[in-house]
Amino acid sequence: MSPTGDRGTGGQGPSGMELFGLAFLLAAVFLVPLLLGLAIDGVVHSTPIFLLIGILVGVLGAGVTIYTRFKRYL
């Protein structure tokens, strides 16, 4: 710690706006495949297989999104 008590992390991490944008991006990356899976299940009457596939695609997409956005900070 510096003598003033701060940790000196200014500019080293993501900004507040970057985190805010990431929240909306993650919501879209997760919800779009989930809703598409739900819609496909409704059309082909195969509940819940496409819903589960949509959840899996959404989770994988969210993980990739987080990694690509924050790999510069690792």
MOKA-V171414 format. One record per run of one state. SS is the DSSP state (H for helix, E for strand, L for the rest). FROM is the first residue (numbers start at 1). TO is the last residue. Records with the same first field share a line. If there is no record, write none. Layout:
SS = FROM-TO, FROM-TO
//
This chain:
L = 1-15, 45-48, 74-74
H = 16-44, 49-73
//
